[in-house]
Structure formats: C-alpha cells, structure tokens
Amino acid sequence: MSSAGLDQAAAPPKRPGLFPPARWLADYRASWLGPDIVAGVTLAAYAIPVSLAYATLAGLPPQIGIYGYMLGGIGYALFGSSRQLAIGPTSAISLMIAATVAPLAAGDAGRYMQIASLSAFAVAVLCLIAWVFRLSMLVRLISDSILTGFKAGAGLTIIMTQLPSLFGVAGGGRNFFDRAIRLAGQLGDTHMIVLAIGLVAIALLLLGARLLPGRPVGLAVVVLSIVVATMFGLPALGVAVTGAIPSGLPVIAMPTFGLLDFDDLFPLAAGALLLAYIEGVSAARSFAAKHGYPLDARQEFLGLGAANLAASLGHGYPVAGGLSQSAVNDQAGAKTPLALVICSITLAVCLLFLTGLLTNLPKAVLAAIVFTAVYKLVDVAALLRMWRISGIDFLAATIALIAVLLLGILQGILLAALASVFLLLARASRPNVAILGRLPGTGRYADAARHSDVEPLPGILAFRPEASLLYVNAETVLETVLAKLDAAADVKLVICGLSSSPFIDLAGSKMLHDLHDELTSRGIGFQIVGARGQVRDVLQADGLAKKTDSANWTRRMDSLLGELKPG
C-alpha cells in the first residue's frame, strides 16, 4: 500500500454516513491541505481542455462543460463517499446527449440547452429514488463482458464523430456506419492545415501521457495551439476555432420543466444514470481499495444525485465520475473531496478572468483531446481474451458493441442491459446436472461427465443440479434426469443432491414433486440430500416431507451412498 494509503488507513475504517464531510472533516489533518490544494489545481488544469471538448461533443457551448466540472464537483464533495473520485462530463454521456437531445430540440439552440439541463435534473431525481429503494444491486445485472463491448462501441462511435473535425469536413450521419460512409465521401475536401493541427495535437497528447503521466499535458497543448493559431492567423485560413466564450459564473436557476413528455425524458435520464453509476462506482471502488477506506455504494447515489442537481441548476448537463479524471486527482495527491472544492474555485477564477484567452482555440485540438481520451475504451485484448475463454461472454460483448454502433449510445446501453438480463436467464436455464459415480478406490463421488474413470452405481441414479432450482431451469433439470433414467438399466433408487443449489422457488419444488410422482409410477424410490437453509424450508412448507424421508435432507450424498453401497 502506498504511503497515502497508510496515512488514510491509520484509523479503523468507518462508514462515511449520510453526510460524509462530517466524517472526513472531523478526521482532517493539516498535512493533507497542501496535497489537496495541489490536486485541486491540477485537476482544474486537466478539466479545462477536457470539459471544453466534451461540451462540444455534446453539442453545447464550451463553457457548459466547465460548469459541469465546477458545480458537479461541489455537489459530489457534499454527499459522495469517495475521497478521490472526480466528477465532470464524460465522453459517453456527452455523445448520448448529442444524439438524443438534437431531435428533441428541433434545431432550437435555447431549447437544446434547456433539455440538457433538465436531463441532469431528472438524473438527480432518479438517483434519489434509487437511494431510497436501495437499487444499487440493479447495476450488477450488467456484466463485465457487456460493459467491455459497450465501451468499445462507445469509443468507436465517439472517435467517428470527431474525425470530421480532425479532417476539417462537415461529417454527419445517424450511426457509426452512416458516419463512416459520409466521411469517406468527404475526404477529398480535407483541410490540410486542420488535419496537421489535429495530428500534431494527438501526437503531443499521446507522447505527453507516456512521458509525463499525471501532468496537465492537455492544458499545455491547448495553450500552445492558441498561441500558434493567434500568431499565424489560422482562423483567417479557414481553421475552425471555438470563438468567444462568455466570461462569468453561471446563473443559478431551476431548469425549465414541461419541455418533454415523460416517455422522452425517462430513457435519457435512465441511460445517463446507468452509465454514470457503473463507471463512477467502479472507479471509486478501485481508489477506496488502494487507500484503505470503505466505500458506500448506496451513498454514491446521493453523491451522484447532488452533483447532477448542482450541474442542472447551473445550466449544465449530466455529469459522472470517471476513471481518467479521478486518476489525475489521485496521482496529484488528493486526500479528501476538498480537492474537488479547490478545483471548483480554480475553475471559477478561470471563468471570471481567463475565458478571453480561449477564443482562438482550434476545434481540431478539442477533437484530438476527445480522441486520446476515448481510444483506450476499445479494449481489443479483453475482447480477444473473451473469444478464447468464454464464447457466451464474447457473444454478450459483441451484442453490446454492435448495438451501440447501430443504434447509438442511449439505445445501445439500454439494449445491452436487456441483453445482460436475457443472457443471465439463458445461463441459468441450462445448468449442469451432474450424474454421479464413485471414484475408484475411494468413498468419494464425482460427475461422470468430467471423470471418465468413475464407477457406475448399480441400481442407483444419483444426480446433483449445479445451480439454484428456479422457474427458468426446473423443466430442463427434470428432462435431463428422466432422459438419464430412460437410458439406465434396473434403477431402483434416485437420489437428488441439493448441496449446489442454494435457492429454490415454487417451480423448483414442483419439479421435485413431479419427479417423485413419475418415479413412484415406475416403482422407483426417491431421496433428497444436501438440502439446507432456504431450500429445506421451502421443501418442508411445500409438503415434500410427506413424499421423501426428511431425515436425509441435510445428509451428505457420499454419506448416504456409503450406507447403501458400502466399500
């Protein structure tokens, strides 16, 4: 563990409570103030170029991205449980806003901004609902394989949206493939100066990330590009720049309600929440483990909700915690969320006094910043590993990837979540049913399908479902056992081992009833072993004690088989 982790883990870990600042302020040490200030200023230096780029990606004025970092950070510092997580606009949510809000705004720029801030308010409301009903477990329905595919699709889609800015062409299109076709048709109109600026910016950003990790390389590239654009008059040569950015702090006001029907607003807010919570909690857990303090996954709903509420009141759009900005915050030495407050103060100073310096910032540089921030989302190594090890996980990732490429970020994440549920049910519906035999020379029993040398049990069919017995798999288990029974000769007793079945529902219990009745009609005995806890309670309540010897329910399979066939 790092020295920072030892410093913070010196006291026994304590839960942060409903208002985390009450805990970390009470434990605050004077030695933490310097690192928090440095981390806050460093995070602000990182946030300025990234927030400008992501706001542009979202189709919003550049300063809106800075508003999100400034206000979202304060909101999270008040209610979030992570000490290093940094809050701000993210690439995936930015693209989701651009793809979803544009058709709803119908070309009205003012309405576009209002819908974007309303969506942040809706995310805050959903966060509160999720906190009240303890819905943090719902995000576990999205598997790592689905998330890997979704991130790859999102990364490719975002990169494709930025390529027109790098080539200096108009671009356009509805999805990844449509954009690629249109871009290919416009390559003849490439603005070579714009392309050169973009490629140089990408090279500097990648080189800086490798040689100067944790340093505000992005800000240095932005400053350099502004100097070059101003000295050589690049705007007059057709190089697109951000233009004048309004100075001053955002006006705090409630978002405009009644702009959208629930059917239009809810999918956008739910998709943004799903993305924000999964990515934020994943990043927050890694830093909590590194520094040795507890993370409250449920409290993260309040932290994320407070961040989005603050962003919406300042005309921002949905924000989230991200691994890249949090890594900058952590590497710069952040000890507590006070670093986020310092970052917000630094950004406020920039908004008041420094926005005029950003007028000649080339848009190709913003595209380069987005490109270098998202290309790692396309994790080819992880996809190849799934393909080698688990076909069903690779299929899940492929579904998510293609869904995003074809349908876009919002529909892609919702379809990916649905696919996760269906794949989970598909896996649960086909459990392995182990048909047991005796290992030679031992009193142990194993799955005959995995151990070719096991000895059959004369007159006995012993099976063990290796999953909970639920409505989705009960019929499959019954069919498997009856098929094995029909293929066996002179079976006098069937034994069902439930040691690998931690849960059973009424459909599973009914299946055991049906199996007993079928066996009885054939003159075959039936016993249940290895039933414990909830499984035993359900079997007792559903009357199986009248059909089988309940005294054997808690026995081990090898114990009963040893008595029936000693030696």
MOUR-V933529 format. One record per backbone hydrogen bond with DSSP energy under -1.0 kcal/mol. NH is the residue of the N-H (numbers start at 1). CO is the residue of the C=O. E is the energy in kcal/mol with one decimal. If there is no record, write none. Layout:
# MOUR-V933529
nh:co:e
NH:CO:E
NH:CO:E
This chain:
# MOUR-V933529
nh:co:e
6:2:-2.4
7:3:-2.3
8:4:-2.2
9:5:-1.9
22:19:-1.9
23:20:-1.7
24:20:-2.1
25:21:-2.5
27:23:-1.4
32:29:-1.8
36:32:-2.3
37:33:-2.3
38:34:-2.5
39:35:-2.7
40:36:-2.4
41:37:-2.3
42:38:-2.5
43:39:-2.8
44:40:-1.9
45:41:-2.1
46:42:-1.9
47:43:-2.8
48:44:-2.1
50:46:-1.4
51:47:-3.4
52:48:-1.9
53:49:-2.2
54:50:-2.9
55:51:-2.2
56:52:-1.8
57:53:-2.2
58:54:-2.1
59:56:-1.3
60:55:-2.8
64:61:-1.7
65:62:-1.3
67:63:-2.2
68:64:-1.8
69:65:-1.8
70:66:-2.8
71:67:-2.9
72:68:-1.9
73:69:-1.7
74:70:-1.0
75:71:-2.3
76:72:-2.5
77:73:-2.2
78:74:-1.2
79:75:-1.1
80:76:-3.6
88:320:-2.4
94:90:-2.2
95:91:-2.4
96:92:-2.3
97:93:-2.5
98:94:-2.1
99:95:-2.6
100:96:-2.1
101:97:-2.8
102:98:-1.0
105:101:-2.4
106:102:-1.1
108:105:-1.7
112:108:-2.3
113:109:-2.0
114:110:-2.0
115:111:-2.7
116:112:-2.1
117:113:-2.2
118:114:-2.2
119:115:-2.3
120:116:-1.3
121:117:-1.8
122:118:-2.4
123:119:-2.1
124:120:-1.9
125:121:-2.0
126:122:-2.5
127:123:-2.3
128:124:-1.9
129:125:-2.3
130:126:-2.8
131:127:-2.3
132:128:-2.5
133:129:-2.3
135:130:-2.4
138:135:-1.8
140:137:-1.2
141:138:-1.8
142:139:-1.4
147:143:-2.3
148:144:-2.4
149:145:-2.1
150:146:-2.6
151:147:-2.7
152:148:-2.0
153:149:-2.4
154:150:-2.9
155:151:-2.9
156:152:-2.4
157:153:-2.3
158:154:-2.7
159:155:-2.5
160:156:-2.2
161:157:-1.8
162:158:-1.2
163:159:-1.4
166:162:-1.6
167:163:-2.1
168:164:-1.2
169:164:-2.3
176:405:-1.7
179:175:-2.7
180:176:-2.3
181:177:-2.2
182:178:-2.2
183:179:-2.7
184:180:-2.2
185:181:-1.6
186:183:-1.1
189:186:-2.2
190:187:-1.6
191:167:-2.6
195:191:-2.5
196:192:-2.4
197:193:-2.4
198:194:-2.5
199:195:-2.6
200:196:-2.4
201:197:-2.4
202:198:-2.4
203:199:-2.5
204:200:-2.6
205:201:-2.6
206:202:-2.6
207:203:-2.4
208:204:-2.8
209:205:-2.2
210:206:-1.5
211:207:-2.6
212:208:-3.1
215:212:-1.8
217:215:-2.7
220:216:-1.6
221:217:-2.4
222:218:-2.3
223:219:-2.6
224:220:-2.5
225:221:-2.6
226:222:-2.2
227:223:-2.3
228:224:-2.5
229:225:-2.8
230:226:-2.3
231:227:-2.7
232:228:-2.3
234:229:-1.9
237:234:-1.3
238:235:-1.4
239:234:-1.9
242:361:-1.9
243:359:-2.1
248:351:-2.7
253:313:-2.6
265:261:-2.1
266:262:-2.9
269:265:-2.5
270:266:-3.2
271:267:-2.4
272:268:-2.3
273:269:-2.5
274:270:-2.5
275:271:-2.3
276:272:-2.9
277:273:-3.0
278:274:-2.1
279:275:-2.2
280:276:-2.3
281:277:-2.7
282:278:-1.9
283:279:-2.2
284:280:-2.8
285:281:-2.6
286:282:-1.4
287:283:-1.7
288:284:-2.4
289:285:-2.5
290:286:-1.7
291:287:-2.0
292:288:-1.1
293:288:-1.8
300:296:-1.3
301:298:-1.5
303:299:-2.2
304:300:-2.9
305:301:-2.5
306:302:-2.8
307:303:-2.0
308:304:-2.2
309:305:-2.4
310:306:-2.4
311:307:-2.2
312:308:-2.4
313:309:-2.1
315:312:-1.5
316:311:-3.5
320:88:-2.6
322:86:-1.4
326:322:-1.7
327:323:-2.3
328:324:-1.8
329:325:-2.1
330:326:-2.7
331:327:-3.0
332:328:-1.7
333:330:-1.8
334:329:-2.1
339:336:-1.8
340:337:-1.0
341:337:-1.3
342:338:-2.4
343:339:-2.3
344:340:-2.3
345:341:-2.3
346:342:-2.4
347:343:-2.5
348:344:-2.2
349:345:-2.0
350:346:-2.0
351:347:-2.4
352:348:-1.8
353:349:-2.1
354:350:-2.5
357:354:-1.5
358:355:-1.8
361:358:-1.6
363:240:-2.6
366:362:-1.1
367:363:-2.2
368:364:-2.0
369:365:-2.2
370:366:-2.2
371:367:-2.7
372:368:-2.6
373:369:-1.3
374:370:-1.6
375:371:-1.7
377:374:-2.1
378:375:-1.3
379:377:-1.6
380:378:-1.4
383:379:-1.8
384:380:-2.6
385:381:-2.1
386:382:-2.0
387:383:-2.1
388:384:-1.9
389:385:-2.3
390:386:-2.4
394:390:-2.0
395:391:-2.3
396:392:-2.1
397:393:-2.4
398:394:-2.5
399:395:-2.5
400:396:-2.0
401:397:-2.6
402:398:-2.8
403:399:-2.3
404:400:-2.0
405:401:-2.2
406:402:-2.5
407:403:-2.9
408:404:-1.7
412:408:-1.9
413:409:-2.6
414:410:-2.0
415:411:-2.6
416:412:-2.5
417:413:-2.2
418:414:-2.1
419:415:-3.0
420:416:-2.2
421:417:-1.7
422:418:-2.4
423:419:-2.8
424:420:-2.1
425:421:-2.4
426:422:-2.6
427:423:-2.5
428:424:-2.3
429:425:-1.9
430:427:-1.0
434:464:-2.3
436:462:-2.9
437:446:-2.4
438:455:-2.5
439:444:-2.5
442:439:-1.8
446:437:-2.6
448:435:-3.0
450:447:-1.1
451:447:-1.4
454:451:-1.4
455:438:-3.6
460:457:-2.2
461:493:-2.5
463:495:-2.7
464:434:-2.2
466:432:-2.7
469:503:-1.9
473:470:-1.2
474:470:-2.1
477:473:-2.3
478:474:-2.2
479:475:-2.6
480:476:-2.3
481:477:-2.4
482:478:-2.5
483:479:-2.2
484:480:-2.2
485:481:-2.4
486:482:-2.5
487:483:-1.5
488:484:-1.0
492:459:-2.8
493:459:-1.7
494:525:-2.2
495:461:-2.4
496:527:-2.9
497:463:-3.1
498:529:-2.8
501:498:-1.6
505:469:-2.0
509:505:-2.2
510:506:-2.7
511:507:-1.9
512:508:-1.6
513:509:-2.0
514:510:-3.0
515:511:-2.6
516:512:-2.4
517:513:-2.6
518:514:-2.4
519:515:-2.6
520:516:-2.7
521:517:-2.0
523:520:-1.5
524:519:-2.9
525:492:-2.7
527:494:-2.3
529:496:-2.5
530:555:-1.8
531:553:-3.4
535:532:-1.4
537:533:-1.9
538:534:-2.3
539:535:-2.3
540:536:-2.3
541:537:-2.4
542:538:-2.2
543:540:-1.2
544:539:-2.1
546:543:-1.2
547:544:-1.1
548:544:-2.1
550:548:-1.0
552:549:-1.9
555:552:-1.6
560:556:-1.9
561:557:-2.6
562:558:-2.0
563:559:-1.4
564:560:-2.1
565:561:-3.2
